[in-house]
Structures are given as structure tokens and as C-alpha cells.
Amino acid sequence: MSDKWYYTKGNQRLGPVTEEEIRRLATGGQLQATDFVWKKGMGQWAKANTIEGLLPSAARSPRPDREGCRWRCSARRPPRS
């Protein structure tokens, strides 16, 4: 049996829907990156863009490379006097 998903649109909680349906909503644009989703086994509701493979890749927000960011950010700062 497939997992049942719940999701939010505005202030409204919707579901349950099948995994196939939640993916169809994501692909069709009805489920946005900032909408929250939840299914049994998840500790808490999460933004759709944090669920690996749920949204089309263009809709997911990239995860920053923290080490690279520190290096790039510090390289842009003027040297201390």
C-alpha cells in the first residue's frame, strides 16, 4: 500500500492523497516549493522543496555548500588592516 500524503495550500490542510497524486500535483505546479507536506513516519511537516525527488528539479532550492560559502564569502571581504 502506498503512503498517504497531506499538504497545505495557504492555510488549508489537504489530503490524504497517494504518492502518485502528490507527485502529479508537484509536476503540474499545484504543489509549490513553499507548500508544506507530511506523511506518516515524518517527524514534522516539511516544505515540499526539502523532500528529495518530490518536485521537479527546477523548483527545488539548492542546498548551499557551507564550506564553499565560507570560503567565497571570506574571499570577498577586504583584508583587515
The first five atom37 places (N, CA, C, CB, O) and aatype in JSON, in Angstrom:
{
  "aatype": [12, 15, 3, 11, 17, 18, 18, 16, 11, 7, 2, 5, 1, 10, 7, 14, 19, 16, 6, 6, 6, 9, 1, 1, 10, 0, 16, 7, 7, 5, 10, 5, 0, 16, 3, 13, 19, 17, 11, 11, 7, 12, 7, 5, 17, 0, 11, 0, 2, 16, 9, 6, 7, 10, 10, 14, 15, 0, 0, 1, 15, 14, 1, 14, 3, 1, 6, 7, 4, 1, 17, 1, 4, 15, 0, 1, 1, 14, 14, 1, 15],
  "atom_mask": [
    [1, 1, 1, 1, 1],
    [1, 1, 1, 1, 1],
    [1, 1, 1, 1, 1],
    [1, 1, 1, 1, 1],
    [1, 1, 1, 1, 1],
    [1, 1, 1, 1, 1],
    [1, 1, 1, 1, 1],
    [1, 1, 1, 1, 1],
    [1, 1, 1, 1, 1],
    [1, 1, 1, 0, 1],
    [1, 1, 1, 1, 1],
    [1, 1, 1, 1, 1],
    [1, 1, 1, 1, 1],
    [1, 1, 1, 1, 1],
    [1, 1, 1, 0, 1],
    [1, 1, 1, 1, 1],
    [1, 1, 1, 1, 1],
    [1, 1, 1, 1, 1],
    [1, 1, 1, 1, 1],
    [1, 1, 1, 1, 1],
    [1, 1, 1, 1, 1],
    [1, 1, 1, 1, 1],
    [1, 1, 1, 1, 1],
    [1, 1, 1, 1, 1],
    [1, 1, 1, 1, 1],
    [1, 1, 1, 1, 1],
    [1, 1, 1, 1, 1],
    [1, 1, 1, 0, 1],
    [1, 1, 1, 0, 1],
    [1, 1, 1, 1, 1],
    [1, 1, 1, 1, 1],
    [1, 1, 1, 1, 1],
    [1, 1, 1, 1, 1],
    [1, 1, 1, 1, 1],
    [1, 1, 1, 1, 1],
    [1, 1, 1, 1, 1],
    [1, 1, 1, 1, 1],
    [1, 1, 1, 1, 1],
    [1, 1, 1, 1, 1],
    [1, 1, 1, 1, 1],
    [1, 1, 1, 0, 1],
    [1, 1, 1, 1, 1],
    [1, 1, 1, 0, 1],
    [1, 1, 1, 1, 1],
    [1, 1, 1, 1, 1],
    [1, 1, 1, 1, 1],
    [1, 1, 1, 1, 1],
    [1, 1, 1, 1, 1],
    [1, 1, 1, 1, 1],
    [1, 1, 1, 1, 1],
    [1, 1, 1, 1, 1],
    [1, 1, 1, 1, 1],
    [1, 1, 1, 0, 1],
    [1, 1, 1, 1, 1],
    [1, 1, 1, 1, 1],
    [1, 1, 1, 1, 1],
    [1, 1, 1, 1, 1],
    [1, 1, 1, 1, 1],
    [1, 1, 1, 1, 1],
    [1, 1, 1, 1, 1],
    [1, 1, 1, 1, 1],
    [1, 1, 1, 1, 1],
    [1, 1, 1, 1, 1],
    [1, 1, 1, 1, 1],
    [1, 1, 1, 1, 1],
    [1, 1, 1, 1, 1],
    [1, 1, 1, 1, 1],
    [1, 1, 1, 0, 1],
    [1, 1, 1, 1, 1],
    [1, 1, 1, 1, 1],
    [1, 1, 1, 1, 1],
    [1, 1, 1, 1, 1],
    [1, 1, 1, 1, 1],
    [1, 1, 1, 1, 1],
    [1, 1, 1, 1, 1],
    [1, 1, 1, 1, 1],
    [1, 1, 1, 1, 1],
    [1, 1, 1, 1, 1],
    [1, 1, 1, 1, 1],
    [1, 1, 1, 1, 1],
    [1, 1, 1, 1, 1]
  ],
  "atom_positions": [
    [[0.84, -1.18, 0.0], [0.0, 0.0, 0.0], [0.89, 1.25, 0.0], [-0.96, 0.0, 1.23], [1.87, 1.31, 0.74]],
    [[0.55, 2.23, -0.81], [1.38, 3.42, -0.88], [1.08, 4.35, 0.29], [1.16, 4.16, -2.22], [0.0, 4.33, 0.87]],
    [[2.08, 5.16, 0.6], [1.92, 6.13, 1.69], [0.91, 7.19, 1.31], [3.27, 6.79, 2.03], [0.78, 7.55, 0.14]],
    [[0.2, 7.68, 2.3], [-0.75, 8.78, 2.11], [-0.07, 10.08, 2.51], [-2.06, 8.56, 2.93], [0.51, 10.17, 3.59]],
    [[-0.14, 11.07, 1.64], [0.46, 12.37, 1.87], [-0.6, 13.4, 2.19], [1.26, 12.81, 0.66], [-1.74, 13.31, 1.72]],
    [[-0.23, 14.37, 2.99], [-1.06, 15.53, 3.29], [-0.23, 16.74, 2.87], [-1.47, 15.6, 4.83], [1.0, 16.7, 2.89]],
    [[-0.91, 17.81, 2.49], [-0.18, 19.01, 2.05], [-1.0, 20.25, 2.38], [0.12, 18.96, 0.53], [-2.19, 20.17, 2.67]],
    [[-0.35, 21.4, 2.34], [-1.03, 22.65, 2.63], [-1.1, 23.52, 1.38], [-0.31, 23.4, 3.76], [-0.21, 23.49, 0.52]],
    [[-2.16, 24.27, 1.3], [-2.33, 25.32, 0.29], [-2.87, 26.5, 1.08], [-3.3, 24.89, -0.91], [-4.01, 26.48, 1.54]],
    [[-2.05, 27.55, 1.22], [-2.45, 28.66, 2.06], [-2.57, 28.18, 3.5], [0.0, 0.0, 0.0], [-1.63, 27.59, 4.03]],
    [[-3.69, 28.42, 4.11], [-3.93, 27.98, 5.5], [-4.73, 26.69, 5.57], [-4.66, 29.06, 6.27], [-5.18, 26.3, 6.65]],
    [[-4.9, 26.02, 4.45], [-5.74, 24.83, 4.39], [-4.91, 23.57, 4.29], [-6.7, 24.92, 3.21], [-4.0, 23.48, 3.46]],
    [[-5.22, 22.59, 5.13], [-4.58, 21.27, 5.03], [-5.44, 20.39, 4.15], [-4.38, 20.62, 6.44], [-6.65, 20.32, 4.31]],
    [[-4.79, 19.72, 3.21], [-5.49, 18.88, 2.25], [-4.92, 17.47, 2.28], [-5.38, 19.47, 0.82], [-3.79, 17.26, 2.72]],
    [[-5.69, 16.52, 1.82], [-5.27, 15.13, 1.78], [-6.23, 14.29, 2.59], [0.0, 0.0, 0.0], [-7.18, 14.81, 3.16]],
    [[-5.99, 13.02, 2.64], [-4.8, 12.33, 2.12], [-4.87, 12.11, 0.61], [-4.63, 10.99, 2.82], [-5.95, 11.98, 0.02]],
    [[-3.68, 12.08, 0.02], [-3.53, 11.74, -1.4], [-2.43, 10.68, -1.5], [-3.2, 13.01, -2.28], [-1.57, 10.57, -0.63]],
    [[-2.48, 9.94, -2.57], [-1.45, 8.91, -2.8], [-0.14, 9.57, -3.19], [-1.91, 7.9, -3.89], [-0.11, 10.76, -3.54]],
    [[0.92, 8.81, -3.14], [2.22, 9.33, -3.59], [2.16, 9.71, -5.06], [3.34, 8.28, -3.35], [2.74, 10.72, -5.47]],
    [[1.47, 8.92, -5.86], [1.31, 9.24, -7.27], [0.62, 10.6, -7.44], [0.5, 8.13, -7.99], [1.02, 11.4, -8.28]],
    [[-0.42, 10.85, -6.65], [-1.15, 12.12, -6.75], [-0.31, 13.3, -6.28], [-2.44, 12.04, -5.94], [-0.35, 14.35, -6.91]],
    [[0.45, 13.15, -5.2], [1.27, 14.27, -4.71], [2.34, 14.62, -5.75], [1.92, 13.92, -3.35], [2.67, 15.79, -5.93]],
    [[2.87, 13.61, -6.42], [3.87, 13.86, -7.47], [3.22, 14.53, -8.68], [4.55, 12.54, -7.89], [3.83, 15.39, -9.31]],
    [[1.98, 14.14, -9.01], [1.26, 14.78, -10.11], [1.0, 16.24, -9.78], [-0.07, 14.03, -10.4], [1.15, 17.11, -10.64]],
    [[0.61, 16.53, -8.54], [0.4, 17.91, -8.12], [1.69, 18.72, -8.22], [-0.14, 17.95, -6.68], [1.67, 19.88, -8.64]],
    [[2.79, 18.11, -7.83], [4.09, 18.79, -7.89], [4.5, 19.06, -9.33], [5.17, 17.96, -7.18], [4.92, 20.17, -9.66]],
    [[4.37, 18.07, -10.17], [4.75, 18.21, -11.58], [3.86, 19.22, -12.28], [4.67, 16.87, -12.3], [4.33, 19.98, -13.14]],
    [[2.57, 19.25, -11.93], [1.62, 20.16, -12.55], [1.67, 21.58, -12.01], [0.0, 0.0, 0.0], [0.99, 22.46, -12.54]],
    [[2.47, 21.8, -10.97], [2.6, 23.15, -10.43], [1.59, 23.5, -9.35], [0.0, 0.0, 0.0], [1.64, 24.6, -8.81]],
    [[0.66, 22.59, -9.04], [-0.31, 22.88, -7.97], [0.33, 22.8, -6.59], [-1.48, 21.92, -8.06], [-0.15, 23.43, -5.65]],
    [[1.39, 22.03, -6.46], [2.15, 21.95, -5.21], [3.4, 22.79, -5.41], [2.5, 20.46, -4.82], [4.23, 22.48, -6.26]],
    [[3.53, 23.83, -4.63], [4.65, 24.76, -4.74], [5.77, 24.4, -3.78], [4.18, 26.19, -4.49], [5.56, 23.67, -2.82]],
    [[6.95, 24.91, -4.05], [8.13, 24.63, -3.23], [7.91, 25.04, -1.77], [9.34, 25.36, -3.79], [8.44, 24.39, -0.87]],
    [[7.15, 26.09, -1.54], [6.93, 26.59, -0.18], [5.73, 25.98, 0.52], [6.76, 28.07, -0.2], [5.49, 26.28, 1.69]],
    [[4.98, 25.12, -0.16], [3.88, 24.4, 0.49], [4.47, 23.34, 1.4], [2.92, 23.75, -0.57], [5.55, 22.81, 1.14]],
    [[3.76, 23.03, 2.47], [4.23, 22.02, 3.41], [3.59, 20.68, 3.11], [3.93, 22.43, 4.85], [2.44, 20.61, 2.67]],
    [[4.34, 19.6, 3.35], [3.86, 18.23, 3.14], [4.18, 17.39, 4.36], [4.48, 17.61, 1.86], [5.09, 17.7, 5.14]],
    [[3.41, 16.31, 4.51], [3.64, 15.4, 5.62], [3.07, 14.03, 5.26], [3.0, 15.93, 6.93], [2.05, 13.93, 4.57]],
    [[3.74, 12.99, 5.73], [3.22, 11.63, 5.65], [3.64, 10.9, 6.92], [3.72, 10.89, 4.37], [4.56, 11.33, 7.62]],
    [[2.97, 9.8, 7.19], [3.27, 9.01, 8.38], [4.75, 8.63, 8.37], [2.38, 7.75, 8.44], [5.29, 8.2, 7.35]],
    [[5.39, 8.79, 9.52], [6.8, 8.49, 9.64], [7.68, 9.73, 9.66], [0.0, 0.0, 0.0], [8.83, 9.68, 10.1]],
    [[7.13, 10.85, 9.17], [7.88, 12.11, 9.22], [7.67, 12.72, 10.6], [7.42, 13.1, 8.09], [6.57, 12.67, 11.14]],
    [[8.71, 13.28, 11.17], [8.6, 13.88, 12.49], [7.72, 15.12, 12.51], [0.0, 0.0, 0.0], [7.02, 15.38, 13.48]],
    [[7.78, 15.89, 11.42], [7.01, 17.13, 11.36], [6.75, 17.49, 9.9], [7.74, 18.29, 12.08], [7.32, 16.88, 9.0]],
    [[5.9, 18.47, 9.68], [5.63, 18.97, 8.34], [6.91, 19.59, 7.78], [4.46, 20.01, 8.35], [7.71, 20.17, 8.53]],
    [[7.11, 19.46, 6.47], [8.32, 19.99, 5.84], [7.93, 20.7, 4.54], [9.35, 18.86, 5.56], [6.95, 20.34, 3.9]],
    [[8.72, 21.69, 4.17], [8.48, 22.36, 2.89], [8.71, 21.34, 1.77], [9.41, 23.61, 2.71], [9.62, 20.52, 1.84]],
    [[7.88, 21.43, 0.76], [7.95, 20.48, -0.35], [9.32, 20.46, -1.01], [6.88, 20.8, -1.39], [9.77, 19.42, -1.48]],
    [[10.0, 21.61, -1.05], [11.29, 21.66, -1.72], [12.4, 20.97, -0.93], [11.68, 23.08, -1.98], [13.52, 20.86, -1.42]],
    [[12.11, 20.52, 0.28], [13.12, 19.8, 1.06], [12.98, 18.29, 0.94], [13.05, 20.2, 2.51], [13.81, 17.54, 1.47]],
    [[11.93, 17.82, 0.27], [11.7, 16.38, 0.09], [12.36, 15.95, -1.21], [10.17, 16.04, 0.09], [11.91, 16.31, -2.3]],
    [[13.41, 15.18, -1.08], [14.19, 14.73, -2.24], [13.29, 14.02, -3.26], [15.32, 13.8, -1.8], [12.58, 13.08, -2.92]],
    [[13.34, 14.49, -4.5], [12.64, 13.85, -5.6], [11.17, 14.19, -5.71], [0.0, 0.0, 0.0], [10.5, 13.69, -6.62]],
    [[10.63, 15.01, -4.83], [9.2, 15.32, -4.89], [8.88, 16.34, -5.97], [8.73, 15.84, -3.54], [7.96, 16.13, -6.76]],
    [[9.63, 17.42, -6.02], [9.38, 18.48, -7.0], [10.29, 18.34, -8.21], [9.56, 19.86, -6.36], [11.37, 17.75, -8.11]],
    [[9.87, 18.87, -9.35], [10.79, 18.9, -10.48], [12.05, 19.65, -10.07], [10.13, 19.58, -11.74], [11.97, 20.58, -9.26]],
    [[13.2, 19.29, -10.58], [14.47, 19.84, -10.11], [14.54, 21.35, -10.19], [15.59, 19.25, -10.89], [15.23, 21.96, -9.37]],
    [[13.88, 21.99, -11.13], [13.93, 23.46, -11.24], [13.21, 24.13, -10.07], [13.3, 23.91, -12.56], [13.51, 25.28, -9.76]],
    [[12.28, 23.45, -9.43], [11.51, 24.04, -8.33], [12.18, 23.87, -6.98], [10.13, 23.42, -8.29], [11.82, 24.56, -6.02]],
    [[13.14, 22.98, -6.89], [13.82, 22.77, -5.6], [14.83, 23.86, -5.37], [14.51, 21.39, -5.55], [15.46, 24.35, -6.3]],
    [[14.98, 24.24, -4.12], [16.0, 25.24, -3.81], [17.31, 24.51, -3.58], [15.61, 26.1, -2.57], [17.34, 23.5, -2.88]],
    [[18.4, 25.01, -4.15], [19.69, 24.34, -3.96], [20.15, 24.43, -2.51], [20.76, 24.94, -4.89], [19.91, 25.43, -1.84]],
    [[20.79, 23.41, -2.06], [21.34, 23.42, -0.72], [22.73, 24.05, -0.78], [21.41, 21.99, -0.1], [23.56, 23.64, -1.59]],
    [[22.97, 25.04, 0.05], [24.27, 25.71, -0.03], [25.4, 24.8, 0.44], [24.26, 26.98, 0.8], [25.23, 24.0, 1.35]],
    [[26.53, 24.96, -0.2], [27.74, 24.27, 0.23], [28.37, 25.18, 1.28], [28.73, 23.98, -0.98], [29.0, 26.18, 0.95]],
    [[28.2, 24.83, 2.53], [28.59, 25.73, 3.6], [30.1, 26.01, 3.61], [28.18, 25.15, 4.94], [30.51, 27.15, 3.83]],
    [[30.9, 25.01, 3.37], [32.34, 25.25, 3.34], [32.68, 26.17, 2.18], [33.12, 23.91, 3.21], [33.46, 27.12, 2.34]],
    [[32.1, 25.91, 1.01], [32.35, 26.75, -0.15], [31.87, 28.17, 0.08], [0.0, 0.0, 0.0], [32.52, 29.13, -0.33]],
    [[30.72, 28.31, 0.76], [30.19, 29.64, 1.03], [31.13, 30.4, 1.95], [28.78, 29.55, 1.65], [31.39, 31.58, 1.72]],
    [[31.62, 29.77, 2.98], [32.54, 30.45, 3.89], [33.78, 30.91, 3.14], [32.93, 29.54, 5.06], [34.26, 32.02, 3.34]],
    [[34.29, 30.05, 2.29], [35.49, 30.42, 1.54], [35.19, 31.58, 0.6], [36.03, 29.22, 0.76], [35.93, 32.56, 0.57]],
    [[34.1, 31.47, -0.19], [33.76, 32.52, -1.14], [33.45, 33.83, -0.41], [32.57, 32.1, -2.01], [33.89, 34.89, -0.84]],
    [[32.69, 33.75, 0.68], [32.31, 34.97, 1.4], [33.54, 35.63, 2.01], [31.29, 34.65, 2.5], [33.68, 36.86, 1.94]],
    [[34.42, 34.85, 2.6], [35.6, 35.45, 3.22], [36.56, 35.99, 2.17], [36.32, 34.43, 4.11], [37.3, 36.94, 2.43]],
    [[36.56, 35.38, 0.97], [37.46, 35.85, -0.08], [37.0, 37.2, -0.63], [37.53, 34.83, -1.21], [37.81, 37.94, -1.19]],
    [[35.72, 37.53, -0.47], [35.21, 38.81, -0.97], [35.42, 39.95, 0.02], [33.73, 38.69, -1.29], [35.35, 41.12, -0.36]],
    [[35.67, 39.63, 1.24], [35.85, 40.68, 2.24], [37.19, 41.36, 2.06], [35.73, 40.1, 3.65], [38.18, 40.72, 1.71]],
    [[37.23, 42.66, 2.29], [38.53, 43.33, 2.2], [39.44, 42.88, 3.33], [38.37, 44.86, 2.25], [38.97, 42.54, 4.41]],
    [[40.73, 42.87, 3.09], [41.66, 42.43, 4.14], [41.58, 43.37, 5.34], [43.11, 42.37, 3.59], [41.35, 44.57, 5.2]],
    [[41.78, 42.8, 6.52], [41.78, 43.6, 7.75], [43.07, 44.39, 7.84], [41.61, 42.7, 9.0], [44.14, 43.91, 7.48]],
    [[42.95, 45.6, 8.33], [44.15, 46.46, 8.49], [44.73, 46.32, 9.87], [43.8, 47.94, 8.22], [45.74, 46.96, 10.19]]
  ]
}
